[in-house]
Amino acid sequence: MRRSRVVATVAAGCVLLGGAGIGVAEAGTIAAEPAGTISVRQAGALWAGAVEVQQAATKVPLRIGIGAPQYDSPGGTVPTIVTVYEVPKSAKVTITAGGTGGSVVFCAGSVWQNPVRRTASRTCYLQLPGSPGSYQVKGSAVVTVGTVVRTVSGTGARAVVADGVATPTPMAGATIQQIERCGNTTDDVWLTFDDGGSKAQLTSILATLKRNNVKAHFFFRGDWARKNPALFKSLTAAGHVIGNHTDTHPALSRMGKTNLVKQIAGGTAATGTPKLLRPPFGAGAFTTRLQDVARGQGYELCRWTTDTYDWDGPSAALMAERIRYGDYRSAPVRAGGVILMHGHGKYTAPGLQQIINTVRAKKLTLPPLK
């Protein structure tokens, strides 16, 4: 029996799918021949999908955003995140950056994409000059979808202020990576908790860690530990590692040596090897000056690789998404990474199980409690 020929009409300016890929068509037809027929409905679905890809690649405006700390020491280095918005899921993205006013920027690691937020991001480090002032990162990106190549650039809306006590020499990139990982030389992902928390919050956190056989690092303030001796003792009794987060949580980048030593001495005595000091706000973490003072007190500096921003009140689902994919505020967790949380985060304790599940779903391991 002779098969009928099905023809789908395509309006001018729409998109045709062919063997060579996607192209913009004049008014024309898609013919369904017997040796590979497609229905009108199939042709319409292909056309709609092609239009969506083409629009995403060429019509939705791209923009650049820069996330960075507000301040640090002159001569110090701060991590920034360069993000491209409205990125199609199928896009290939490269990101580079430069600095203003004589500052130096270098980028490290691969670009990560968040398909939920349609963003692509990369960590770039801003090396501040040795003199006070305000400096910015200018990011550039190349976004490629098929044969469509687009470029975009932009500068952060807020400058990074170099203030406080200057550091004499810039910190090497390899040392910065070690401090971000807190000296973690394994592929295990560390869960870390800062500042303090209520009895109910800590009881829940410790129970979840025990149930999942996960050892964590606690960087609680010295003044909190003195006010809550029984709660603080419960952390060590449960077998977790203690770090130093100073006495009262000041910005160490703005303090002279005498006060630095006092703040470290008033912090909780660290356990583990090496003993770790986490600077509040991360300020001064990538400065050779603070590193020298910390080592003089028997400590190595510790920052983080992934920040949940739990202090800001995000839901457990959003924190899990941030850990899985990364976003404009934080890199995703990777092997050997360090996740920053807080004992007082609104949804940290109830969301901790979901966070642990997310790490494990990425085929990453957590250090065992026993």
C-alpha positions in Angstrom: 0.0 0.0 0.0 1.3 3.4 -0.9 2.2 5.6 2.1 1.0 9.1 2.2 3.5 12.0 2.4 3.3 14.1 5.6 4.4 17.7 5.3 4.8 20.2 8.1 4.9 23.8 7.2 7.5 26.0 8.9 7.0 29.8 9.1 9.7 32.2 8.0 12.4 32.9 10.5 11.9 29.7 12.4 14.4 26.9 13.0 15.0 23.7 11.1 16.8 20.6 12.4 18.9 18.9 9.8 21.7 16.4 9.8 24.3 19.2 10.1 22.7 20.7 13.2 20.5 23.8 13.8 20.0 26.6 11.3 17.7 29.5 10.7 15.3 28.8 7.9 13.5 30.7 5.3 9.8 29.9 4.8 9.7 26.2 3.8 8.7 22.7 4.6 9.8 19.6 6.5 8.9 16.6 4.4 8.4 13.2 6.0 9.5 10.6 3.4 8.7 6.9 3.8 12.4 6.1 4.6 12.5 8.0 7.9 9.1 9.5 8.4 8.2 11.9 11.2 4.7 13.1 12.1 3.5 16.6 12.2 3.5 16.4 16.0 7.1 15.2 16.0 8.2 17.9 13.6 6.5 20.5 15.8 8.3 19.2 18.9 11.7 19.2 17.2 11.0 22.7 16.0 10.0 24.0 19.4 13.1 22.4 21.0 15.3 24.0 18.4 13.8 27.4 18.9 14.4 27.1 22.7 18.0 26.2 22.2 18.6 29.0 19.6 16.9 31.6 21.8 18.9 30.5 24.8 22.1 30.7 22.8 21.5 34.1 21.1 18.6 36.1 22.5 18.7 35.9 26.4 21.1 38.6 27.6 24.2 37.3 29.5 25.5 39.2 32.4 28.5 38.9 34.8 28.4 39.1 38.6 31.3 39.2 41.1 31.0 37.8 44.6 33.8 38.8 47.0 34.5 39.7 50.7 34.1 43.3 51.6 37.7 43.8 53.0 41.0 42.3 53.8 44.6 43.4 54.6 46.6 45.4 52.1 48.9 42.8 50.4 46.5 40.0 51.2 44.6 37.7 48.8 40.8 37.2 48.8 38.7 34.6 47.0 36.1 35.9 44.6 33.5 34.1 42.5 32.9 35.2 38.9 29.5 34.2 37.7 27.8 34.3 34.3 24.0 34.4 34.4 21.4 33.0 32.0 23.7 30.2 30.7 22.0 27.4 28.7 22.4 24.0 30.2 24.2 22.7 27.1 26.7 25.6 27.0 30.4 25.3 27.3 31.8 28.2 29.4 35.3 29.6 30.0 35.9 32.3 32.6 38.8 34.6 33.2 39.3 37.8 35.2 41.6 40.8 35.9 41.9 43.4 38.6 41.7 47.2 38.8 44.1 49.7 40.3 47.2 47.6 40.1 45.6 44.5 41.8 46.4 41.1 40.4 43.8 38.3 39.7 44.4 34.7 39.0 41.7 32.0 38.5 42.0 28.4 39.7 40.0 25.2 39.2 37.3 24.4 36.7 34.1 26.3 35.9 31.0 24.8 37.6 27.5 25.1 36.3 24.3 25.2 38.3 21.5 24.0 36.0 18.8 25.1 38.5 20.0 28.7 38.5 21.3 28.8 34.9 24.6 30.0 36.1 28.3 29.2 35.4 30.9 30.3 38.0 34.6 30.1 38.7 36.8 31.0 41.7 39.3 33.7 41.0 41.7 35.2 43.6 42.2 39.0 44.0 45.7 39.9 45.2 45.4 43.3 46.9 48.2 45.8 46.5 50.3 46.6 49.6 48.7 50.0 50.0 45.1 50.8 51.3 42.4 51.4 48.7 39.4 49.9 46.9 39.9 47.3 44.1 37.6 45.4 41.9 37.5 42.2 39.8 36.5 42.4 36.2 35.3 39.1 34.9 35.1 37.9 31.3 33.4 34.8 29.9 33.0 33.0 26.6 29.7 31.0 26.3 29.4 28.5 23.4 26.3 26.6 22.4 26.8 24.6 19.2 28.3 27.0 16.7 27.1 30.1 18.5 29.8 31.9 20.5 29.0 34.8 22.8 31.3 36.9 25.1 30.4 39.0 28.1 32.3 40.9 30.7 31.6 43.0 33.8 32.9 44.4 37.0 31.5 43.7 40.5 29.1 46.2 41.9 31.0 46.5 45.1 34.8 47.0 45.5 37.0 45.1 48.0 38.6 47.5 50.4 42.2 46.9 51.4 42.5 48.2 55.0 43.8 47.1 58.3 47.4 45.9 58.9 49.4 45.3 55.7 51.0 41.9 55.0 54.6 42.1 53.8 54.6 39.5 51.0 51.9 37.9 48.9 50.9 34.4 49.7 51.7 31.7 47.1 48.8 30.0 45.3 49.8 26.6 46.5 49.7 27.8 50.1 46.2 29.3 49.6 44.9 25.9 48.3 46.3 24.2 51.5 44.6 26.8 53.8 41.3 26.4 51.9 41.5 22.7 52.6 42.6 23.2 56.2 45.6 21.0 55.5 43.3 18.1 54.6 45.5 15.8 52.5 42.8 13.1 52.0 39.8 12.9 49.6 37.4 13.0 52.6 35.1 15.9 52.8 35.2 17.7 56.2 32.0 19.1 57.8 32.9 22.1 60.0 30.8 24.2 62.4 31.6 27.7 63.6 30.8 30.0 66.5 28.4 28.1 68.8 24.8 27.2 69.2 21.9 26.3 71.5 21.7 23.0 73.5 18.9 21.8 71.2 20.9 22.6 68.0 24.0 20.9 69.2 22.2 17.9 70.6 20.6 17.4 67.1 23.9 18.0 65.2 25.8 15.5 67.4 23.0 12.9 67.1 23.0 13.2 63.3 26.8 12.9 63.1 26.7 9.8 65.4 23.9 8.2 63.4 25.9 8.6 60.2 29.3 7.8 61.7 30.8 11.1 60.7 33.6 13.0 62.4 33.3 16.8 62.2 35.5 19.8 63.1 34.1 22.4 65.6 35.4 26.0 65.5 33.5 27.5 68.4 34.3 30.9 70.0 36.3 31.0 73.2 33.7 33.2 75.0 30.9 30.7 74.0 32.9 27.8 75.3 33.4 29.5 78.7 29.7 30.3 79.0 28.7 26.7 77.9 31.3 24.4 79.4 29.0 21.3 79.5 28.0 21.7 75.9 31.6 22.3 74.8 32.7 19.2 76.7 30.1 17.2 74.8 31.8 17.9 71.5 35.1 16.4 72.6 33.4 13.6 74.5 31.7 12.6 71.2 35.0 12.3 69.5 35.0 15.3 67.3 38.0 17.6 66.4 38.2 21.1 68.0 39.7 24.1 66.2 40.4 27.7 67.4 38.1 30.4 66.2 39.5 33.1 68.5 38.1 34.5 71.7 35.5 37.0 70.6 35.3 36.7 66.8 37.0 39.9 65.5 38.5 40.6 62.1 42.1 39.5 62.5 43.2 41.4 59.4 42.7 44.6 61.3 44.6 43.7 64.5 48.2 44.2 65.5 50.3 41.3 66.7 49.7 41.8 70.5 45.9 41.6 70.1 46.2 38.7 67.6 48.1 36.7 70.2 45.5 37.5 72.9 42.6 36.5 70.6 44.3 33.2 69.8 45.1 32.5 73.4 41.5 33.1 74.4 40.1 30.7 71.8 39.4 27.1 72.4 42.5 24.9 72.5 42.6 22.9 69.3 42.9 19.2 69.0 44.2 17.1 66.1 47.3 17.5 64.0 47.9 20.1 62.8 46.1 22.4 65.2 43.9 24.7 63.2 43.0 28.4 63.5 40.0 29.6 61.5 40.1 33.5 61.2 36.6 35.0 61.7 35.0 36.0 58.4 38.0 34.5 56.7 39.7 37.9 57.1 43.4 37.6 56.8 43.3 33.9 56.1 45.5 34.4 52.9 48.1 36.7 54.5 51.6 35.7 55.3 51.5 38.1 58.3 48.7 36.2 60.1 50.2 32.9 59.0 53.5 33.8 60.8 51.6 34.8 64.0 49.5 31.7 64.0 52.5 29.4 63.5 54.2 31.2 66.4 51.3 30.1 68.6 51.4 26.5 67.2 48.6 26.8 64.6 48.0 26.4 60.9 45.4 28.6 59.2 42.1 27.0 58.0 39.5 28.5 55.8 36.9 26.5 53.7 36.2 25.4 50.1 32.3 25.4 50.2 30.1 27.8 52.2 26.5 26.9 52.9 25.8 30.5 54.1 23.6 28.9 56.7 23.8 31.9 58.9 21.7 33.7 56.3 18.8 31.4 56.8 18.7 29.3 53.5 16.5 26.2 53.5 18.1 22.8 53.8 17.2 22.2 50.1 19.1 25.4 49.0 22.1 24.4 51.1 22.1 21.0 49.5 21.8 22.5 46.1 24.8 24.8 46.8 26.9 21.9 48.0 25.9 19.8 44.9 26.2 22.3 42.1 27.8 25.5 43.6 26.4 28.9 42.8 27.3 32.6 42.7 28.2 32.5 46.4 30.1 29.2 46.8 31.9 26.5 44.9 30.4 23.0 45.0 32.0 20.4 47.3 34.7 18.3 45.7 37.0 15.6 47.0 39.1 16.8 49.9 36.8 19.8 50.4 35.8 21.6 53.6 32.2 22.7 54.1 31.5 25.7 56.3 28.4 25.6 58.6 27.5 27.2 61.9 26.1 25.6 65.1 23.5 28.3 65.3 22.3 28.2 61.6 18.5 28.2 61.5 18.2 25.1 59.3 21.6 23.6 59.9 20.7 21.1 62.5 17.4 19.9 60.9 19.0 20.0 57.4 22.3 18.2 58.3 21.0 14.8 57.2 20.2 16.1 53.8 23.6 17.8 53.6 25.3 14.5 54.4 23.1 12.7 51.9 24.1 15.2 49.2 27.8 14.7 49.8 27.5 11.0 49.6 25.3 11.2 46.5 28.3 12.9 44.8 30.3 9.7 45.6 32.4 11.5 48.1 33.4 10.2 51.5 33.2 11.7 55.0 35.8 10.9 57.8 34.4 8.2 60.1 33.7 9.0 63.8 35.0 5.6 64.8 
